Amino acid sequence: MKHTVTSTVQAAKEWQQQLRLHTTPSGLHLEAPVDSMHAAQKPKSKLKFVTLDKVSNMSTLWRREEFLRIYNKEELADKAQHIEVTIPVKKSQEALYNLDPGSFFLNRFWGSRPDGVAIDEALKIVYILEFKQSTGRDEGILEVKDAEASEQHKSIISALKAAALEWEFEQLNFVVGNRGSVVESDFYTKLKKLDVQEGKKDKLFADHVTQVCEAHNRVVVFFLQQVQGGTRPTTENIKHNLHV
């Protein structure tokens, strides 16, 4: 029994890590549906999406002309530095901080990697997009995950607002919980802000929820296989391990 408990604890840790990374055991990633949103936009929309295959983090994002027109990179760095130093260093970041405290905060800012960015130069608005999965289902739990996502890119939004006063910056989080639970009204409101056509919102919603459910199921199977030493999960074993 002792061996079973140890295996369960270790598997649980790996399972939680898989969920945090939004990565399935097979190495497939839970893709942010930025391209799908872009394809579903209204034909005359001026909102342009920047996807992760074109930009890896804030530093490379701010090499693009449309973002340099918002604010000079060097001056934005000054605004970011003042904000970053007010944000605590996480335990997981302590080693990097100790290596070079002087440059840590700016490196953390420029290394930030939103799931997507949308910009409308005509209306002077930028949306920072983040897609999250929660292991819970209740609306309250989803709201907590939404708040965590907002905290993740707090320095980006704050620095941009301090730098470019004539622009509007907003973070849009798309949070889906266990078994596809989601706050529908919130999801649809954000799709409207992204100029998604009315007739295509339902499909986007369904596709995103389905993808999260499939990824979650693969991670759960991975967890149970780890507990059972690589064997395929059975109903009896599932019941036993859930009560260990």
N, C-alpha and C positions, 0 to 999 in steps of 0.2 A: 504493500500500500504506500510505503514511503516513496518508492521510486515513481509511482503514479502521480503523487502530489507534486514532486519535484518537476516532473515532465509537464504537468499542467501549468505550473507557475511559469516555467520557462517559455512554454508555448504561448501563454497569455501575453507575456512581454513582447514576443515576436509579433503576435497578432496586433497588439496595440501599436507597435512600430509601423506595421504595414498600413494601418488606418491613418496614422499621422502623415505618412509619406504619400498617401493616396495611391499606393502601389499594390498591385495584386501579386500573389506568389509567383506567377509565371513571368513577372517583369513588365507586364502591361501597365500603363498608367491611366488613371482616370482623367481623360482629357477635358480641359475646359472648352465648352462649346462656342468659342469666340467666332470661329469660321462660320458655324451654322447661324449664329446671330447676324453676322455680317451679310450672309446670303439672304436672310429673311427681312432685311431692311426695306423701308419704303424706297422706291426708285429715285426719288428726288432728295433723299436725305444727304446732308452734308457731313454727317458724323462718320469719321473714318476709324476703323479698328486697327490696332497694332497687335499682332499675335506673337506668341513665343518663338515661332520659327524664324522671326525677323529681329527680335530683340531679347537679350538674355537677362538684363537687369536695368536699374535706373541709369547707370553710367552709360551704357550703350544706347539707351533710349534718348538720352540728352545729347547725342551726337546727330540726331535727325534734325533736319532743317525746321520742320514745323514746331518742334519743341524748343529749339534754340530761339525761335521768334517769340516764344512766351517770355523767356528770361535767360540771361547769360548764365552759363554753367558755373563759372567761378563765383559769381555773386549769389547764385542759388546755394552753392556749397557753404557760403558764410551763414546764410539763413538756416540751413540744415544743421550746421554745427551747433548753433545756439539751442536748437530744439533737441537734438540727439543727446546732448549732455544731461538733459533733464529726465531721460528715459533710463531706468535702471539696467545694469548689465546683468543678463540672465546667467544662471549658473553654467549653462552649456557654452556661454561665450567668454567665460572668465579666462581661459587659457589664451585666447586671441587678444583679449584686453591686456593681459600681463605682458605679452610679447611686445606690444607697441601701444601704450595708452594714448599717446599723442595723436595717432591717426586712426585709432579704433572706431570712433564715432562716425567720422566721415566715410570710412570704409563700409561701415554697417549700413549707412544711408544709401550709398551708391551701389551696394551689393543687393539691396532689396529687390525682390522679383515678384511683382504682381502677376496674376494669372493672365491679365489682359489690360489694355488701355484703349480708350476710345476718345477721339478728339474732334471737336467741331470748331474750326478756326473762325467761321463766320459768326457764330453765337458766343465764341470765347468760353467754351466749356470743355472740361476734361473729366472723364470718368475713369476711376481706378477700379478694375474688376477683380473680384476674388470669388472662387468657387470652393465651398467647403462641404465635407461630409461629417455628420454627427452620428454617434452610436446610439443616441437617444431618439425618441419619437415625439415627446410632448412639446407643445409650442414654447413653453418656458425654457426647455433645454436648447431648442433651436435658436431662441433669442440670445442665450448665453454664448452659443457658438458664433452667432452673428457679431456679438460684441467683441469676442476674441479676434475675429477676422479684422474688425475695424481697428483694434489696438495694434495689430500686426503692421499696418501701414499708416499708423498715426503720424509718424514723422514726415512721410511723403506729403500727405494732405496739409499738415500744419505749415511745412516749409513753403509749399507752393502758394498757399493762401497769404503768407507773410510777404512773399516775393512779388507776386503778380496780382495786385489788388483789383485790377479791372477784369480778371478772369474768375470763373467759377470752377471749383474743384470738389468732386464728390466721389466717395467710395460706394460702389454697389456690390453687395455680397449676395451670392446665391447659395443658400444653405439647404441641403437635403439630409433628412435624418434616416434612421433605420427603417428598412422596408419602404423607402420612397416617401416618407412623411415630409411635408413641406407646407409652409404658410402660403397658400395659393395667391391670395390678394397681394401679398408683398412681392411675390415672384412676377406676377403680371404687371404690377406697377413699374417695376424695374425694366421689364421688357419694353414698356411704353416709352420710357426715358431713352432707350437705345434705338428708338425709331423702328421697332419691329412691326411689320404689317399685322393688322388685326387677325387676318385669316391664317397666319402662320404661327401665332403664339401658342396655340394648343399643341401643335406638333413639337415645337421646341420644348415645351414643358414636359410632355410625355417622353420624349427622347432622352432628356437629361435625367429624369427620375428613373427611367429604365436602365440607363447606363450605371447609375449609382447603385441600384439594386443588384445588378449583375456583378459589379465589382465587389460589393459587400458580401454577396453569397460566396464568391471565390475565396475571399479572405477567411470567412467562417469555415469553409471546407479545409483550408490550409491549417487553421488552428486545430481543428478536430483531428486531422491527419497527424499533426505533430504530437498530440496527446496520445494517439493510438499507435505511435511508432511507425507511421507511414502507411497503415492499413486504411482502407476506405471506411468512412464513418458508417456505423449502424445505429438503428434506433436505440437499442439497449445500451450501447457504449456512450451515446450522446447523453442519455438520461443519467448514466453513472457518473460521467465526468462533470456534468453540470452540478452535481451534488457533492463532489469531493471537497 
